[in-house]
């Protein structure tokens, strides 16, 4: 299958070397660095998030362990942010394609997505955030570590830095992968995982660091993840 997802309103690139045209409102930057085929997550998310194509993508991975059963619901409001349902309808094809490739790439199931409006400057740049939630096909204590290992390979393949970020009240371990400190732009995205479920948050505006994005994800998590 292709390593890329079509960007909003754009046809899917036919070759790994193709790049998508920037969406309206995206910040211009220097030409993107050539992606390694190891950079599957970056390529996956880059289909929808144009900023990932300019080499500024960052991912934080939150790991929690325990016997609790979790369920993921894409709520109408999460972390104080409203869901952008009108835009979701316009981007339905692209979002469904993203969900499908995420499911195949990471061997997960019940993948679902939602767009949220972040309009508070004190929390970070204003703009839409893409949430992707999923279930692991087979619950296991190994799932968080296995997914973290994949993300580390992706970080290395894309020359991204790896750092640790406090997990906050959600607990567990946080692994952050991001562009170097001297990068022209910074942008952050976060993924959490438990033994049975997980979710990720990906911005389509530049300017986030991993601390801001992990805080947003943890705020959303209490509204999206239910524990039994």
N, C-alpha and C positions, 0 to 999 in steps of 0.2 A: 504494500500500500504506500501511498505518498507520505512523506515526512512532514507535509505542510497542510494547513487548513486555509481555505480561501478567506481573505480579509473581507471586512464588511463591504458588501456591494461589489466585490471584485471577483473575477473568475479565478479558479485555482491555477497556480503556476504549474506547468507541465514537467519541469525539471527541477532537481534540488537546487540548482544555481539561480533559478529565477527569483525575482523579488517582486513584492506587491507595491502598487502605488500608494502613497500615504493617504489616509482618510482625512476628511475635512476636519480641521482643528488640531491635527497632530503637529508636534514641534519638529522643525527641520533640523537636520544634523548632518555630520559628515557621512560619506557612503558607508554601508554596512560591511563589516569584515566577513570574509568567506566562512560559512558555517561547516563544521565537521558533521559527518553523518551520525556521530555520537551525540550530537546536540538535539536529541529527539524532542525533549520537552520544550526547549526553546523554539524549535521549528514548529512544533505543534501549536503553541500559544501564539507564535508570531503570525499565524494565519489570521487571527482575529485582532491581535494587539500589534499594530504597526511598529510601536516603539521597540518591540523585541527585535525587529529587523535591523535596528541601528546599534545593536550590541549593548543596550543598556539594561537588559532584563535581569532581575534579581529574584531569587526564590528563597523563601524561608520554609523550613519543614518542621512542623510541630509534631512530636511523638508522644502519645500517651499509651499506657498499658493498663490492662485490668480486665476482669471478667464481665464488666458491665456490657449491656447490649445498647447500641446506639442506633438512632434513626436520623436521617437528614431530610429536612423540609425547607424548600426555597420559599421563605416567608415573604409576605407583602412589605414588611418593614423589618430590617435587621441591622443591629448596631446603630440605630438612629437614622438609617438611610432608607429611603423609599425605593421600591422596585420600579424600574422603568419599563412597564409592560408594553407601552406603545412602541418603543424602540425594539423590544424583543420580537414583536409581531413583524416588524419590518425586516429584521435580521433572522427570521426563523430558520431559513435554509442554512445559513452560516453557523448558527448556534447548534443545530442538529448535527451538522457535519463535525463540528468541534467535539460534541459529546461522543459521537461514534468513534472518532479517532482516539480520543482519550481512553475510551473503553478498551479498544484493541491494543493500544500502545502499552497500557499499564495493567492489562489483564484484570480489570475491575468490571463491575456491573451496576445497573440502576443509576447510570450517570445522568445528572440533571444540571441545568444551568439557569442563571438569572442575572440580569443587569441591575445595578444599583447606582443611584445618584449620590455622589459625595459632594456636598455643597457647603462645607464648613472649612474655611481656610486655615483655621487653627489645627485641623487634623491632617492637613496636607492639601495638595493641589486639587482644585475643583474639577470634576469630570466623572465619567462613568467607570465603574468597576465591574468586571465579570467574575461571578462566582460559579464554580464548578464543584458539585458534590458527587460522591460515589460510594458504593459498597464494595468491599472485597468479595470475591467469589466464594472464598472459604475463610471464615474468621480464624485468625491465628496470631499468636503473640509475635510471630516473626514478620508479620506484614509491615509494620512501621519501619523496622530496620532494613528490610528488603527494598522498600521504596526509597528510603534514605540513601541506600547504596547506589541505586539507579540515578538519583539526583546528583550524587557526588561525581559519578562518571560523566554526566551531562555537563557539570560545572567545569571539570577538567578539559573536556572536549571543546568547550567554548571559552577557555581561559578566564573563567570567572573565579573570584575569590570566595573562599569558604570561611565563614565565621559562626560563632555561637551567639544566640539571642535568647534572653530570658523568656520562658514560656508564660509567665504571669500566673493569674489565678487558674488557668486551664491546666497547669502542671505539665510535666513531661519534659522532653528535650526539643530544642529548636536548633536547626541547622540552616544557616543563611548562605546563599550563593549569590554573588553579585559582581558587577563590573568593578574594575580597579578604582582606587580613590581618585586617580587622575583622569577618569573617563569624562568625556565632554558633557554627558548627561547622566543623571541617576534616575533609576526607576526600580521599584521593588514589587515583588509579588510573593504570596505566602501560601503554603499548603500544609494542612494538618492531617494526621492519620491516627486512628486507633486500631485495635485488633480487627475491627469489623467495618469501619467506615472512615471517611475523610472528606476534606474539602479544600478548595484553593480559591484565592482571590487575586485577580490580575487587573491592573489598571491600564487604561489607554491614554493616560496623560503622563508626561514626564515630571520628575521632581520629587518622587517619594524615595525615602530610604527604608531599610528593612525594619527599623524601629517603629516608624509611623505605620507601615503596612501591617506589621505583626499586631500592633495595637488595634487597628481596624478589624483585622480578622478575628482576634479574640473577642472584641465587642460583638461582632456578628455571630460568633459561634454559639453564644448563649441563647440566641434566638433561632438558630438554624439546626443545631444539634440537640437532640433529646436523649436523655440517658434513663434507662430502665434498670 
